[in-house]
Amino acid sequence: MKKNRLMRLAMRATFVLMVPGIMFAASCSREEPPKPRAVEAVNPYSADSVYQELQKKLKDNPNDADALYHLADLYDRNAQYSEAIETYKKVVTLRPDMGYAYFKMGTAYDRLDKAAEAVAEFRKAARHLPNHPVLYNNMGIAYGKLGKSRDEIQSLKKAIQLRPTYSAARYNLGMTYLRIGDRKAAMKEYEALDRFDSGTAAALKKEIDKAS
């Protein structure tokens, strides 16, 4: 009897020790961040690439706007901007209201230093994405390349209005003011920027000091 009782106590003790262990393991499993998925090689033309999958989809349905958009994005990320533009054109033909396609096409044109074409696409994008700060920042940069400082300033101000802590847009606006000789306005952008991004503010201040 005594032996059986000891065995039962031992089993209970083992169970008590095991349960917290199981609970701890489960807790760690939930809290541990998921392992990152393998990043695909930059070359989109490998045998098992997304490129091949998209081509198969488009062979079955050449008018698959989603597949075309992803293909254009793949070209874009691979710095094949001309191919990206031609593919985005097909996307907006099928879906004239896809604002992001116009936006990405404008950015691709800008990468090719075709600022006029970039502005044209950004303006189309703005009809569908009126509250997209990055769009207005990029549009401002394209206007700047065309020497249209007034439009450049207006676009950058719109970007900042939509996102007051948009560091890149404030820096770009400060640099625009500096370029047209308005140091006072550039300093105002520096002061605003310094409230939330001291690093970018310091970079702008350095340019202002150089121009003094």
LINJOLIN-V762157 format. One line per field, one symbol per residue. ss: DSSP state (~ for helix, > for strand, _ for the rest). psi: psi as a letter, one per 40 degrees, with the letter a starting at -180 (. if undefined). burial: b if it has 24 or more other C-alpha atoms within 12 Angstrom, else e. A space follows every 50 residues. Layout:
ss: ???
psi: ???
burial: ???
This chain:
ss: _~~~~~~~~~~~~~~~~~~~~~~~~~~~~~~__________________~ ~~~~~~~~~~____~~~~~~~~~~~~~___~~~~~~~~~~~~~~____~~ ~~~~~~~~~~~___~~~~~~~~~~~~~~____~~~~~~~~~~~~~___~~ ~~~~~~~~~~~~____~~~~~~~~~~~~~___~~~~~~~~~~~~___~~~ ~~~~~~~~~~~_
psi: dddddddddddddddddddddddddddddddhiihiihhiidheeidfid ddddddddddgefgdddddddddddddefgddddddddddddddgeegdd dddddddddddefgddddddddddddddgefhdddddddddddddeegdd ddddddddddddgdfgdddddddddddddeegdddddddddddedegddd dddddddddde.
burial: eeeeeeeeeeeeeeeeeeeeeeeeeeeeeeeeeeeeeeeeeeebeeeeeb beebbeeeeeeeebbbbbbbbbbbbbeeebbbbbbbbbbbbbeeeeebbb bbbbbbbbbbbeebbbbbbebbbbbbeeeeebbbbbbbbbbbbbeeeebe bbbbbbbbbbeeeebbbbbbbbbbbbbbbeeebeebbbbbbbbeeeeeeb bbbbbebbeeee
